């Protein structure tokens, strides 16, 4: 079936008109410009100069995958299935055996880079500017109509006046709340379910989470409610976005306009500061990011926020904790699956006041990303690479990836079949409650200034005097400084 689909893909490619100057390169030559000329611009993208429609035979495709996918066995399952499907052509996919954060721009020109690479959209799209990855004929792919426009847009780029798609979405990442159902108070159904919907209030809104966290901390047993490293821009920035902040202007495409301080973003930052007051100093750096798996498992933390793809790591730690209590492996696994709950993030008070009773609630606009596959512009086997990407983005492999890794498929049919978290995130993506990371190179410059601010903000919760962020005005000034630092870093980079 997959080979029949690929036949249609290649036929579709060959039916397109010709793009000049985008031919296959020799060895480590730098990628040539994709140029359409006036006729090509009028007709749209034509990729037949890259993809001939004829599969290369007896070749090896080196694939750079996510470390978790390798560790949990999904990647081996993927390449085994692909290699079996394409055995008659002698096409073999193998692990590129490189760090998942290897830089194609550095490695590719010297022949060390992978042929196909899997990463988040902000990482893959930084390779567009240097022509390090090839455009992909996405409209010819079987998955095209199954993937949300919002997900495809994360891989859209304009080259010489023509729009191209530079990657194929595989899964959507965003913030989810993880919590231990067996750590809920016994009376939660009477005390913590005001609307009687059988869902604990503290996992539905941040005001009740704040109140419950305070109740736990006040017992003085060294335990905590909600815990998260505020240092992590990916998760903390969503609180700014929820009150009017943003990264770049023009829907995250204009790096001349910075918006971390825009709107009432300082209100969202103040929510983070209030949350930090009920944590310990581990929230200042990435300590909680690292220890959340074990701390949730041993009951030190009630809840944390992270992405759905790390569910297996939390589950594994909780199973081990139950086994340490004397349970057999089967019982421990069953209890862990029952008690480790992953759900959408709580809603925020419109006022930003976590102590307000019965607040008006608004959704948290979380930062998200779209992970997918791209094809290296240094590969000598683009047709085989396209075959691999087509195979890896199929319905069957999307379901397998979810089974092994708990990811949210970018395919709507797979997301619907999986249900639960996948449907929630897919809905939030379409409703605009997931702010996809910018797909422009300038995004590289946001992390250090923003991390420094969030780290300093978290420290303020533990300063006994000389607090830096005692008022919303002071927080606003701190965010304006972040915008200035990012702007200066971007333009210093451009000028070099």
Protein Blocks (a to p, Z undefined) as FASTA:
>chain_A
ZZmmmmmmmmmmmmpccdehiaccehjbccddddebjmlmmnopcfklmmnopacehiac
dddddfklmmnommmmmmmmmmmmmmmnopacddehiafkbcfklmmmnopacfbdcddf
klmmmmmmnopaccddfklpmklmmpcfklmmmmgcceehiacdfbdcfbdcdddddddf
klpcfklmmmmomnonopafklmbmklmmmmmmmmmmnonopafbdcdfklmmlmmmmmm
mnopafbeehhiamkbccklgcjllmmmmmmmmmmmmmcfklmmmmlmmmmmmmmmnoma
mbdcddfklmmmmmmmmmmmmmmnopafklmmmmmmmmmccdddddddfklpakbghiac
dddddddddddddddfkbcblmlmmmmmmmmmmmklmmmmmmmnopacfblklmmmngmm
lmmmmmmmmnopaccddfbfklmmmmmmmmmmmmmmmmmmmpcghpfblbfklmmmmmmm
mmmmmmmmmmmmmmZZ
